[in-house]
Amino acid sequence: MLIKNPNFLILDEPTNDLDLGTLNILEDFLLNFSGCLLIVSHDRYFLDNLAEHLFVLEPGGAVLNFPGNYTDYRDYLEEREAEAALEAEEKAAKAARAAAKAAITPAAVSTAVSPTPAKRRATFAEKKEYEQLEAAIAKLEAEKDKITADLASGSGSPQDFAAWGARLQAVEQELATKEERWLELADYM
């Protein structure tokens, strides 16, 4: 069928009965195929490599029209679940605040209300330190990236690797310290 050079292919579970060699040949052919493909498959790797658009069958018979491959779809689901969890937390917190507010009596209000302390502001020295920390963190991250690239390159003597490893540990420790201080100062900005 493929020799006739069709412009539309419908493939139902094409990877089920193929060995790896044949599967690679089919995948290469389909990647270079200039027509339209409709693939029904449970093979996630195969879908990731070939699919640009998904029609996902959802519970209740709904069909989701999703632009992207299977990994994009999984990321979308995780994001949607995280948003739903966040919304549930916000609703629970709002309900708790409403319940707490309803439980306060007028007598308790007069004793419970106290002036809120003013938010602490950063001093001039702290603002300057904050700016210097941003620059230092960027410099350390660049050095960390360079050392990581050197280690990943595989070229160097055992002494080089030992020195790079020691310096990487020192840079990561210094970076952690500076980032922690930066976060402290960010609260006052």
ABEGO torsion letter per residue (X at the ends): XAAAGBABBBBBGAAAABBAAAAAAAAAAAAABABBBBBBBABAAAAAAABABBBBBBBGGBBBBBBEBAAAAAAAAAAAAAAAAAAAAAAAAAAAAAAAAAABBAAAAAAABBBBBBBBBBBAAAAAAAAAAAAAAAAAAAAAAAAAAAAAAGBEBAAAAAAAAAAAAAAAAAAAAAAAAAAAAAAAX
